[in-house]
Amino acid sequence: MTRLVVVGNGMAGARLVSEVRARDRHVTVTVFGAETWQPYNRVLLSNVVAGTMTPDQVRLLDPAWYADHSVTALPGVEVTSIDRETQAVITAGGRREPYDVLVLATGSQAVVPRVPGAAGAVAFRTLDDCRTILEAAGTARRAVVVGGGLLGIEAARGLAGRGLPVTLLHLAGHLMNRQLDAEAGLVLGETLAGLGVEIRTGVVVEEILDDGVRLTGGETVEADLVVLACGVRPVTGLARDAGLEVARGIVVDDEMRTDDPSIFAIGECAEHDGTVYGLVAPAWEQAAVVADIVTGTDKTSRYRGSRMVTRLKARSVELAAMGETHLTEDDAEVVRFSHRAAGTYHKLVIRDGRLVGAILLGATSAVGNLTQLFDRGGPLPGDRAGLLFPGLSGSAVAESPVRMPDAAKVCQCNNVTKGQIRACWESGARDVEAVAAATRATTGCGGCRDVVEGVVGWLCEQEWVSA
Ligand SMILES: Cc1cc2nc3c(=O)[nH]c(=O)nc-3n(C[C@H](O)[C@H](O)[C@H](O)COP(=O)(O)OP(=O)(O)OC[C@H]3O[C@@H](n4cnc5c(N)ncnc54)[C@H](O)[C@@H]3O)c2cc1C
């Protein structure tokens, strides 16, 4: 019987274990998690900070699931070394666990800037961090969030939504500078300002004080809660100490195998084809590939890389960004629509007739279709305006579930297509909950819920019409 040991019970590790059990009950599975919590959906922590979800609602698997599926889960147990010679992992408490196959799913850790006083601030990565933030927010009069990327914005919006005055400090010249061009960053900043978040870009934090932060130049921004959202770093120490190849992440091939054939790595700690992904969809795809290989269900299964779509989950701010958004007319065909007063900015980047990047900020009905066009990389219709505004006459693409091809990916996180939702409906599922239970659609970031609802509603209507 194969002994599988998984180090890390976060979003990748927990998914791997459930994917393995969905295929096979004969592999012996032991999973170590340094966090004391049962595995939870980290993506939804922004909702916990915003107060729209409780810690219980973000749990992924509970002790009953582990018992029912004969999986040994050890929460609060850190693995401190790997003995590759005898094939065993060793924990902080001295436990030795032998393995035939080892999967590293150690994720990332928050980057804490090297400035005096940083220890007095709270990072935003774990459920424990959320608890600390919420406790402090209960008595704080002002908050500062350092870092204007996705997480910083979600934290700032969540705290502002609780009625706390918040200042968001960002080093670069505009918010989410990795995903957005300068104009989009500006429009996003204006939208957030309208929601009670003060935005300061191009500022450098020099010191974190008891009553705020000091910026270069000496200015102090007052706060009794300082949240750090300054990026993440893959957790690779175990792998490095064991002599595995590590670049930015743990280097893996298309099977997600490291340079030791008995050891795999998945999720944010892994580097595949030069890329370390910071999103959950690639982690879950990688988990499925490893489950196929380890259980022998499909030894030809391979991970070929992912196209990343970033969606902001901040109440009253619609934002999706994908691909090469920084390209200009010098390098590509660019279609742009900007209406700052309404908080709207749309940009399509097209190369060789294919969508290679897009920014959709502000209410838009085009996100679903553009995500699918980006994902599939197929040729675009000539009517570019119709792509941005599906309601325009002559539009070749419409958001309606009727026009959506079966191959269109509806749930990015779980890689679920309209065709799979249709098949699920045909086998009896009649609402979103039933579809979610069968396909897992909507259970990642939850951003696709409206589209899934639309597809299920449309299928039900078809049934009534033909009855
Ligand atoms: C607030 C927030 C919002 C996010 N929003 C989105 C989003 O909207 N969409 C999206 O796609 N992604 C989002 N992400 C990113 C997403 O959560 C990650 O991509 C995902 O969690 C990666 O999964 P992972 O298992 O690789 O890492 P993690 O989920 O970080 O899990 C790694 C686990 O391994 C444990 N571990 C590490 N070392 C050891 C050891 N030696 N022994 C035992 N255990 C160990 C850690 O304690 C941790 O529990 C968000 C992240 C955060 C923090």
The ligand as a Tripos MOL2 file, in Angstrom:
@<TRIPOS>MOLECULE
LIG
   53    58     1     0     0
SMALL
NO_CHARGES

@<TRIPOS>ATOM
      1 C1         -6.7700   37.3340    1.9510 C.3       1 LIG1
      2 C2         -6.4570   36.5270    0.7400 C.ar      1 LIG1
      3 C3         -7.2790   36.6180   -0.3820 C.ar      1 LIG1
      4 C4         -7.0080   35.8540   -1.5190 C.ar      1 LIG1
      5 N1         -7.8400   35.9710   -2.5990 N.ar      1 LIG1
      6 C5         -7.6490   35.1730   -3.6680 C.ar      1 LIG1
      7 C6         -8.5570   35.1870   -4.7750 C.ar      1 LIG1
      8 O1         -9.5090   35.9580   -4.8070 O.2       1 LIG1
      9 N2         -8.3600   34.3040   -5.7880 N.ar      1 LIG1
     10 C7         -7.3170   33.4230   -5.7770 C.ar      1 LIG1
     11 O2         -7.1980   32.6270   -6.7000 O.2       1 LIG1
     12 N3         -6.4120   33.4030   -4.7610 N.ar      1 LIG1
     13 C8         -6.5530   34.2580   -3.7130 C.ar      1 LIG1
     14 N4         -5.6590   34.2080   -2.6670 N.ar      1 LIG1
     15 C9         -4.4920   33.3130   -2.7690 C.3       1 LIG1
     16 C10        -4.8730   31.8730   -2.3510 C.3       1 LIG1
     17 O3         -5.3790   31.8720   -1.0600 O.3       1 LIG1
     18 C11        -3.6240   31.0090   -2.4470 C.3       1 LIG1
     19 O4         -3.2450   30.9500   -3.8010 O.3       1 LIG1
     20 C12        -3.8470   29.5850   -1.9070 C.3       1 LIG1
     21 O5         -4.1960   29.6170   -0.5650 O.3       1 LIG1
     22 C13        -2.5660   28.7560   -2.1020 C.3       1 LIG1
     23 O6         -2.7360   27.4990   -1.5170 O.3       1 LIG1
     24 P1         -1.4760   26.7050   -0.8980 P.3       1 LIG1
     25 O7         -2.0470   25.4790   -0.3020 O.co2     1 LIG1
     26 O8         -0.3990   26.6240   -1.8830 O.co2     1 LIG1
     27 O9         -0.9470   27.6390    0.2660 O.3       1 LIG1
     28 P2         -1.6430   27.9720    1.7270 P.3       1 LIG1
     29 O10        -3.1010   28.0600    1.4940 O.co2     1 LIG1
     30 O11        -0.8890   29.1130    2.1990 O.co2     1 LIG1
     31 O12        -1.3520   26.6710    2.5560 O.3       1 LIG1
     32 C14        -0.0670   26.2700    2.9470 C.3       1 LIG1
     33 C15        -0.1930   25.6250    4.3190 C.3       1 LIG1
     34 O13         0.9940   24.8970    4.5870 O.3       1 LIG1
     35 C16         1.3100   25.0530    5.9380 C.3       1 LIG1
     36 N5          2.7420   24.7420    6.1290 N.ar      1 LIG1
     37 C17         3.8000   25.4400    5.6570 C.ar      1 LIG1
     38 N6          4.9550   24.8520    6.0300 N.ar      1 LIG1
     39 C18         4.6140   23.7720    6.7610 C.ar      1 LIG1
     40 C19         5.3640   22.7750    7.4500 C.ar      1 LIG1
     41 N7          6.6970   22.7590    7.4300 N.pl3     1 LIG1
     42 N8          4.6840   21.8100    8.1310 N.ar      1 LIG1
     43 C20         3.3300   21.7730    8.1500 C.ar      1 LIG1
     44 N9          2.5830   22.7200    7.5200 N.ar      1 LIG1
     45 C21         3.2130   23.6910    6.8310 C.ar      1 LIG1
     46 C22         0.9620   26.4890    6.2290 C.3       1 LIG1
     47 O14         0.8150   26.7250    7.6140 O.3       1 LIG1
     48 C23        -0.3430   26.6270    5.4510 C.3       1 LIG1
     49 O15        -1.4430   26.2800    6.2610 O.3       1 LIG1
     50 C24        -5.8870   34.9870   -1.5340 C.ar      1 LIG1
     51 C25        -5.0440   34.9160   -0.4090 C.ar      1 LIG1
     52 C26        -5.3150   35.6750    0.7190 C.ar      1 LIG1
     53 C27        -4.3940   35.5910    1.9070 C.3       1 LIG1
@<TRIPOS>BOND
     1     1     2 1
     2     2     3 ar
     3     2    52 ar
     4     3     4 ar
     5     4     5 ar
     6     4    50 ar
     7     5     6 ar
     8     6     7 ar
     9     6    13 1
    10     7     8 2
    11     7     9 ar
    12     9    10 ar
    13    10    11 2
    14    10    12 ar
    15    12    13 ar
    16    13    14 ar
    17    14    15 1
    18    14    50 ar
    19    15    16 1
    20    16    17 1
    21    16    18 1
    22    18    19 1
    23    18    20 1
    24    20    21 1
    25    20    22 1
    26    22    23 1
    27    23    24 1
    28    24    25 2
    29    24    26 1
    30    24    27 1
    31    27    28 1
    32    28    29 2
    33    28    30 1
    34    28    31 1
    35    31    32 1
    36    32    33 1
    37    33    34 1
    38    33    48 1
    39    34    35 1
    40    35    36 1
    41    35    46 1
    42    36    37 ar
    43    36    45 ar
    44    37    38 ar
    45    38    39 ar
    46    39    40 ar
    47    39    45 ar
    48    40    41 1
    49    40    42 ar
    50    42    43 ar
    51    43    44 ar
    52    44    45 ar
    53    46    47 1
    54    46    48 1
    55    48    49 1
    56    50    51 ar
    57    51    52 ar
    58    52    53 1
@<TRIPOS>SUBSTRUCTURE
     1 LIG1         1 GROUP 0 **** ****
